[in-house]
Amino acid sequence: MTLLLGLPDRCHRHRPDWIKVAVNGRVVRVPEFEQTIMGRLRRVLPRDRHPICFLHVHLPAHLVDWNRHPAKAEIYIQDIANWQTRIVEAIDKTLQLNQLQGADSVYQSRIGSLIRVAEAQGGYRVSQDGASLEPEASRFSEAEEILADSSAAIAPPPTAPPQQTLKALTQVHQMYILAEHSSGMWLVEQHIAHERVLYEQLRDRWQPIPVEPPIILNHLTESQVTQLKRIGLDIEPFGEMLWAVRTVPEPLASREDCAEALWELSLGGDLESALVATACRTAIRNGTPLSLAAMQSLLDQWLATRNPRTCPHGRPIYLPLEESSLSRFFRRHWVIGKSHGI
């Protein structure tokens, strides 16, 4: 299996029209694969944006059923759940921040080349039974070569490299953390970095805890009560138009605005939406001063997340200022004598 993914903080589309799946050398539609890709990237892409993804899967012929569509454009695959799991694992590895540094220019040029190749017209020779398919032109082979050339910069290597390290230097406008990196400097927005950390912690351990006294909410509708029960909270009538919430998400338990947060959670959405809302509300606010130790702790936790490029709303978390870019800006490649007019 080969996967090329547009990184969510820099490459995406306004329509879901560039999720391309190929099986044994032919671009086809596999709705289950497309849904898996969309679902896994839902919380790393900006709102109303869609992924750029090219997936090529090589399968034994007996696992492929070409009779899903008269033109053989859409197929069934046996053991589909196993392949969906492998796709999820490949996406998670590709999104790892520490495997993708220092490759921005290479990334942009190669993914641009792949899109141009893939969107060029090309046909396929199809045998009468539709089972033996090969490209009529060299378009697919060219795309495969681009994928192979890009593997070092884009795709996950067989073994993980050493963990990236950031050294916190200072706080800028009580909003951004300026950090030193081996490739230059990074600006990290503290609120959404912390939001990513909390969101992944909540996904791993959504555990409402008892509170005493209970949180009292009033004038809830039936749908709001149902919603709070749906996300795992213990709520019961406490009087006329009053309800007692006896368990709450752990990060909200000690907050003064817990009742307000519970009201927000009652307004709808699935558990995933509740996780995002809770993480956003409890994350460090911009404008909050942080000590150097607190900044370093946040950076370390953020680098350890599974998808550190964007927050759960899809906003980019960090801005890299690479040494190569700084060198070009300050003209450090100039000859000293000439740069001084000598």
Buried (B, 14 or more C-beta within 10 A) or exposed (E): EBBBBBBBBEBBBEEEEBBBBBBBBBBBBBEBBBEBBBEBBEBBBBEEBBBBBBBBBEBEEEBBEBEBEEEBEBBBBEEBEEBBEBBBBBBEBBBBBBBBBBBBEBBEEBBEBBBEBBEEEBEBEBEEEBEEBEBEEEBBEBBBBBBEBBEEBBBBEEEEEEEBEBBBBEBEEEBBBBBEBEBBBBBBBBBBBBBBBBBBBBBEEBEBEEBEEBBEBEEBEEEBBEBBEBBEBBBEEBEEEEBBBBBBBBBBBEBEEBBEBBBBBBEEBEEBBBBBBBBBBBBBEEEBEBEEEBBBEBBBBBBEBBBBBBBBBBBBBBEBBBBEBEEEEEEEEEEEEEEEEE
